[in-house]
Amino acid sequence: MKKNRFYTYILAAALTFSMGACNDRLDLKPYSSLPPSEALKTVDDAGIAVLGIYERLQELNYYGRDFMVVNEVCGDDMLITAANSNRFLSEFQYQFGPTLSAQLGFWLSAYRAIYAANNVITKTPQTTDYDALRGEAYFLRALAHFDLARRYCRPYTNVATKPNDANSGIPVVVTPFDDPVAFKPKRNTLEETFTQIIADLKLAQTLAPASNGIIRAGKDAATALLVRAYVHKGDWANAITEADKIASKYSLWQPTAVVAAFTADLSSEEIFTLKFVSPEALGADNWGRIYLPNPTGYGDVRPSSTWSALLETGDVRAGQVIVRSGQNYLNKFPGNTAEGQVGMTSVKILRVSEVILNRAEAYAETGNLARALTDVNALRARRGLAASTAATIDDVKKEISKQRRLEFIGEGFRTNDMFRKNENRTVTDNNALSKVNVAADNFRVAFPIPIQEIDANPNIVQNPGY
């Protein structure tokens, strides 16, 4: 099985084995619902099952589009105006509740990915032949748990978070179950949630292939996600240790390559990318279309004036914005040139630019001004900017935050960054649909558990305030 084949193609060739039927492409007998005696008998079986996990990540409610967009519109760098197509309005206006149907889709997609990963981890023969695939599954299980925590829990370092309180985390699911109706897990603490995420990533570092191609998770992907987890937890020493392992293995894009970087795959910065090919296109729902202006997109979600004001003269990232009728639109994801689908872009989930900025943040938080400045200036140089001369820890922290906002616009970082740093959400644009300000201690920092899950599982406790 070649590592660089695309997930969908292999799944189609293998009769599209997977679990569940919320995807028209995956409506045959669910692979992960087969009894252990029938499933995962060979390395090829296990490989097909692993590819099914990637399929879950590709769904519209997850990395197909919605996961990133929701994390943008709940922040302060993107806005929705009165002229819109009625998408993501509840999230932008912070009017969401447990009945918001879109959130059920993400909840289900992420837990289906976890369910499929558990089957690979526990139902494959415990021999070295399966180690690499189990390593991938550990990484993907950690990613899904982490993404769920980012949506349904307060950030670990948030001012109102009590990580050891009951129900402060998500249900951590690490074993397969044959009867989904009877399976009713409780929520873990946030501390337990992060402990499991970190443990899975350490196993992935050990078991996953050293080199698995950018579109399949390998050891470096596990390390990069581990850096992110430690930063979200405020464990600065471990964040630096892990970042040191991979920061120099990948090259930041040259300034001339930045604007076009998202129209192609397998570039120098990418550590782990979720690949989309043309048969997987979501048409009008392709990720980039929510940002692109008419007639190619909806233009619903636009850069805010606050974000635009961060751009300095010479910053090549200004080329990711286009102006139509005096309005700024994000042109970062116009579509993968090779695939020919407007707005369909492979999701660069882990890049070395994030690893470097994560390490810079960790250095700043531990008082190492010189090394924090070295890292942030490495990025500035590759974005067409002169070196920062920040002279204090507070100044370099502001510069790191600024570069994160500029670098990851549209990619789903801002809301979590904002609230884990205990900043308030403030929308100032006059043409914004609403100007809902949200303090860092507001209960809506954590999304509500979907009402369908609450109704079906008496062991699930709803987040406070809903």
C-alpha positions in Angstrom: 0.0 0.0 0.0 1.7 3.2 -1.1 1.9 5.9 1.5 1.1 8.7 -1.0 -2.2 7.3 -2.3 -5.1 9.4 -1.5 -7.5 8.3 1.2 -10.6 8.2 -0.9 -9.1 6.3 -3.7 -7.9 3.5 -1.5 -11.2 3.4 0.4 -13.2 3.2 -2.8 -11.0 0.3 -4.0 -11.6 -1.5 -0.8 -15.4 -1.1 -0.9 -15.3 1.9 1.3 -15.1 0.2 4.6 -15.8 2.6 7.5 -18.2 3.2 10.3 -21.5 4.9 10.2 -23.6 6.3 7.3 -23.7 10.0 7.6 -21.6 10.3 4.5 -23.0 9.2 1.1 -19.6 7.9 0.1 -19.4 5.7 3.2 -22.8 3.9 3.1 -21.8 0.3 2.9 -21.4 -2.1 5.8 -19.4 -0.2 8.4 -15.9 -1.7 8.7 -15.5 -0.9 12.4 -18.9 -2.4 13.2 -17.7 -5.8 12.1 -17.1 -8.3 15.0 -13.4 -8.8 15.9 -13.4 -12.2 14.3 -14.1 -10.7 10.9 -12.2 -7.4 11.1 -8.6 -6.4 10.9 -7.2 -9.8 10.2 -4.3 -8.5 8.1 -2.1 -5.5 7.8 -4.0 -4.5 4.7 -7.3 -4.6 6.7 -5.8 -2.4 9.4 -4.4 0.0 6.8 -7.9 0.4 5.2 -9.3 1.0 8.7 -6.7 3.7 9.3 -7.6 5.4 6.1 -11.2 5.4 7.3 -10.2 7.6 10.2 -8.8 10.3 7.8 -12.2 10.1 6.0 -13.9 11.1 9.2 -11.7 14.1 9.6 -12.6 15.2 6.1 -16.3 15.6 6.7 -17.9 19.1 6.3 -18.6 19.5 10.0 -14.9 18.9 10.8 -11.8 19.7 8.6 -14.0 19.8 5.5 -14.8 23.4 6.6 -16.9 24.1 9.7 -14.4 23.3 12.5 -12.0 26.0 11.2 -14.6 28.6 10.3 -16.4 28.4 13.7 -13.1 28.9 15.4 -12.6 32.0 13.3 -16.0 33.7 13.6 -16.0 33.3 17.3 -12.8 35.3 17.5 -12.1 39.0 16.6 -10.1 38.7 13.4 -13.0 37.7 11.1 -16.5 39.2 10.9 -19.8 38.6 9.2 -21.7 41.6 7.9 -25.4 42.2 7.3 -24.9 40.9 3.7 -24.5 37.2 4.3 -25.8 33.8 3.2 -27.1 32.9 6.7 -24.1 30.7 7.6 -22.4 30.7 11.0 -24.5 33.6 12.2 -25.3 32.0 15.6 -21.6 31.4 16.2 -20.5 34.9 15.2 -23.2 36.5 17.4 -22.6 34.1 20.3 -26.3 33.1 20.3 -25.6 29.4 20.2 -27.1 26.8 22.5 -27.4 23.1 22.9 -29.8 22.7 20.0 -27.4 24.2 17.4 -27.5 21.4 14.9 -24.1 22.2 13.2 -22.3 21.4 16.5 -23.8 17.9 16.6 -22.2 17.2 13.3 -18.7 18.0 14.6 -19.3 16.1 17.8 -20.3 13.0 15.9 -17.5 13.2 13.3 -14.8 13.6 15.9 -16.1 10.7 18.0 -16.5 8.5 15.0 -12.8 9.2 14.2 -12.0 8.2 17.8 -14.1 5.1 17.6 -12.4 4.0 14.4 -9.0 4.7 15.9 -9.8 2.6 18.9 -10.6 -0.4 16.7 -7.2 -0.1 15.1 -5.4 0.3 18.4 -7.1 -2.6 20.2 -8.3 -5.0 17.6 -5.1 -5.4 15.5 -2.6 -8.2 16.5 -0.1 -6.9 19.0 2.9 -7.5 16.7 5.4 -5.2 15.2 3.8 -5.6 11.8 1.0 -3.3 13.0 3.0 -0.9 15.1 3.2 1.9 12.4 -0.6 1.8 11.8 -1.3 1.8 15.5 1.0 4.8 15.8 -1.1 6.7 13.2 -4.2 5.7 15.0 -2.8 7.0 18.3 -2.1 10.4 16.6 -5.5 10.6 15.0 -7.2 9.7 18.3 -5.2 12.4 20.1 -6.1 15.0 17.4 -9.8 14.3 17.6 -9.8 14.4 21.4 -7.8 17.7 21.3 -10.2 19.3 18.8 -13.2 18.3 20.9 -11.6 19.8 24.0 -10.9 23.0 22.0 -14.6 23.3 21.3 -16.4 22.0 24.3 -14.0 22.9 27.2 -12.5 26.1 28.5 -8.9 26.4 27.5 -6.6 24.9 30.2 -5.0 28.3 31.0 -8.2 30.3 30.9 -8.9 32.4 34.0 -12.1 30.5 34.8 -10.8 27.0 34.2 -10.4 24.5 37.0 -8.8 21.5 35.2 -9.4 19.0 38.0 -13.1 19.8 38.4 -15.5 17.0 37.5 -16.9 17.4 33.9 -14.4 20.1 33.0 -13.1 17.9 30.1 -14.7 15.8 27.4 -15.6 12.1 27.5 -12.2 10.4 26.8 -13.0 7.2 24.9 -10.1 4.8 24.5 -11.8 1.5 24.1 -14.0 0.2 21.3 -17.6 -0.8 22.0 -19.9 -3.2 20.1 -23.2 -1.6 21.2 -23.1 2.2 20.7 -26.6 2.6 22.2 -25.5 1.0 25.4 -22.3 3.0 25.6 -22.8 6.0 27.8 -19.5 7.5 28.9 -19.1 10.3 31.5 -17.1 13.4 31.0 -13.5 13.4 32.3 -11.7 16.2 33.9 -9.7 18.6 31.7 -6.6 17.3 33.3 -7.4 13.7 32.5 -8.3 14.8 28.9 -4.9 16.4 28.4 -3.1 13.5 30.1 -4.7 11.1 27.6 -3.9 13.3 24.6 -0.3 13.6 25.6 0.0 9.9 26.3 -1.4 9.0 22.9 1.0 11.4 21.2 4.0 10.0 23.0 3.0 6.5 21.8 2.6 7.9 18.3 6.1 9.3 18.5 7.3 5.8 19.3 5.2 3.7 16.9 4.4 5.9 13.9 6.7 5.8 10.9 9.7 8.2 11.1 8.7 9.4 7.6 5.2 8.8 6.5 4.7 11.5 4.0 3.0 14.8 4.7 -0.5 13.5 4.1 -0.1 10.6 6.6 0.8 11.1 10.2 4.3 10.2 11.3 6.5 10.8 14.3 7.1 14.5 13.4 3.3 15.1 13.2 3.0 13.6 16.7 5.8 15.9 18.0 4.3 19.0 16.4 0.8 18.3 17.9 2.5 17.6 21.3 4.1 21.0 21.2 0.7 22.5 20.6 -0.8 20.5 23.5 1.9 21.6 25.9 1.5 25.3 24.8 -2.3 25.0 25.4 -1.6 23.5 28.8 1.0 26.1 29.7 3.7 23.5 30.1 6.5 25.7 28.6 9.5 23.6 29.4 8.1 20.5 27.6 6.9 22.7 24.7 10.5 23.9 24.1 11.9 20.4 24.4 9.5 18.9 21.8 9.8 21.9 19.5 13.6 21.6 19.5 13.2 18.1 18.0 11.6 19.3 14.7 11.9 23.1 14.3 15.1 22.8 12.2 13.9 19.9 10.1 11.4 22.0 8.0 11.9 25.2 6.2 9.8 28.3 6.4 8.4 29.4 3.1 10.4 32.0 1.2 8.5 35.4 1.0 7.8 34.9 -2.7 6.1 31.5 -2.0 3.7 32.5 0.8 0.7 33.7 -1.2 0.6 30.7 -3.4 1.5 28.2 -0.7 -2.2 27.2 -0.1 -2.9 26.5 -3.7 -0.5 23.5 -3.7 0.5 20.7 -1.3 3.7 19.1 0.0 5.5 22.4 0.6 8.5 22.9 2.9 6.5 24.1 5.9 4.0 21.2 6.0 4.4 18.6 8.8 0.9 17.1 8.5 -1.7 18.0 5.9 -5.2 16.5 5.4 -5.3 16.0 1.6 -8.4 16.6 -0.4 -8.7 15.5 -4.0 -11.3 16.6 -6.6 -13.7 13.6 -6.0 -13.9 14.8 -2.4 -14.9 18.3 -3.3 -17.9 19.7 -1.4 -18.9 22.1 -4.2 -20.4 25.3 -2.8 -19.4 24.1 0.6 -15.7 24.0 -0.1 -13.7 25.6 2.7 -12.4 28.6 0.8 -15.8 29.6 -0.6 -17.0 30.9 2.7 -14.2 33.5 2.5 -14.0 34.2 -1.3 -16.1 37.1 -2.7 -18.9 36.6 -5.2 -19.2 35.2 -7.8 -16.7 32.4 -6.8 -17.7 32.4 -3.1 -20.0 33.7 -0.4 -17.7 36.3 1.0 -19.6 35.9 4.3 -16.5 35.7 6.6 -14.1 38.6 6.1 -11.0 40.0 7.8 -11.8 42.6 10.4 -10.3 46.0 10.4 -8.5 45.1 13.6 -6.7 42.3 11.8 -6.0 44.4 8.7 -4.4 47.0 10.9 -1.8 44.5 12.1 -0.2 44.3 8.6 3.0 46.2 8.2 4.4 47.6 5.0 6.2 44.8 3.1 4.3 42.0 4.8 3.7 39.5 2.0 0.6 38.1 3.8 -1.2 41.2 2.6 -1.3 39.4 -0.7 -3.7 36.9 0.8 -6.4 39.7 1.0 -8.2 41.1 -2.1 -10.4 44.2 -2.2 -13.8 44.2 -3.8 -16.0 47.4 -3.7 -14.0 48.7 -0.8 -14.3 45.5 1.2 -11.5 43.1 2.2 -11.9 39.4 1.5 -9.6 36.5 2.4 -8.1 35.0 -0.7 -5.9 32.6 1.2 -7.8 29.4 0.1 -8.8 30.0 -3.6 -8.5 26.3 -4.3 -5.8 23.7 -5.0 -4.5 24.5 -8.5 -3.8 20.9 -9.4 -7.3 19.8 -8.4 -9.2 22.6 -10.2 -11.9 23.0 -7.6 -12.7 26.5 -6.4 -12.2 26.8 -2.7 -11.1 23.2 -2.2 -7.9 23.3 -0.3 -6.0 20.6 1.6 -5.9 21.5 5.3 -2.3 22.2 6.5 -3.1 21.1 10.1 0.5 21.3 11.3 3.2 23.6 10.0 6.6 24.5 11.2 5.6 28.1 11.4 3.3 27.1 14.3 6.1 25.1 15.9 8.4 28.1 15.8 5.8 30.5 17.2 4.8 28.0 19.9 8.5 27.8 21.0 8.8 31.6 20.9 5.7 31.8 23.2 7.2 29.2 25.5 10.5 31.1 25.6 8.7 34.4 26.3 6.6 32.9 29.1 9.8 31.6 30.8 11.5 35.0 30.5 14.0 34.2 27.7 13.7 37.3 25.6 16.6 36.6 23.3 15.5 33.2 22.2 11.8 34.3 21.9 13.0 37.2 19.7 15.2 34.9 17.6 12.2 32.6 16.8 9.7 35.4 16.0 12.2 37.2 13.8 12.9 34.0 11.8 9.2 34.1 10.8 9.2 37.9 10.2 12.2 37.5 7.8 10.3 34.9 5.7 7.2 37.2 5.6 9.1 40.1 4.2 9.6 42.0 7.4 12.5 43.5 9.2 13.6 42.1 12.6 11.6 43.1 15.6 13.4 45.2 18.2 11.1 44.3 21.1 13.1 45.2 24.2 10.9 43.7 27.0 9.1 40.4 27.6 5.8 42.1 27.3 6.7 43.6 23.9 7.9 40.2 22.5 4.7 38.6 23.8 2.6 41.2 21.9 4.7 40.5 18.8 4.3 36.8 19.0 0.5 37.2 19.4 0.5 39.6 16.4 2.4 37.1 14.2 0.0 34.2 15.2 -2.9 36.3 14.2 -1.4 37.3 10.9 0.0 33.9 10.1 -3.0 31.7 10.9 -5.9 33.9 9.7 -8.7 31.7 8.5 -7.2 28.5 9.8 -9.1 28.2 13.0 -6.6 29.4 15.7 -7.8 32.7 16.9 -10.6 31.9 19.3 -8.6 29.4 21.2 -5.6 31.7 21.3 -7.7 34.6 22.4 -9.3 32.8 25.4 -6.3 30.7 26.5 -4.4 34.1 26.8 -7.4 35.5 28.7 -8.1 38.2 26.2 -11.6 39.5 25.6 -13.4 39.1 22.3 -14.2 42.6 20.9 -15.6 43.3 17.4 -15.3 47.0 16.4 -16.2 47.1 12.7 -19.2 49.3 12.0 -20.4 46.9 9.3 -20.3 43.8 11.5 -23.6 42.0 11.8 -23.4 42.6 15.6 -20.7 43.7 18.0 -20.9 41.0 20.7 -18.2 41.4 23.2 -17.2 38.3 25.2 -15.1 38.4 28.3 -12.5 35.6 28.9 -14.6 34.3 31.9 -17.9 34.2 30.0 -19.6 30.8 30.1 -19.9 30.8 26.3 -16.1 30.4 25.9 -17.0 26.7 26.0 -19.6 25.5 23.5 -22.6 23.5 24.9 -22.7 19.8 24.5 -25.2 19.0 21.8 -28.7 18.4 23.2 -29.0 15.1 21.3 -26.0 13.7 23.3 -27.5 15.0 26.5 -30.8 13.3 25.8 -29.2 10.0 24.7 -26.6 9.8 27.5 -27.8 10.5 31.1 -24.1 10.4 32.2 -23.2 13.5 30.3 -23.3 16.8 32.3 -23.9 20.0 30.3 -21.5 22.9 30.4 -22.5 25.6 32.9 -24.7 28.4 31.7 -26.7 26.4 29.0 
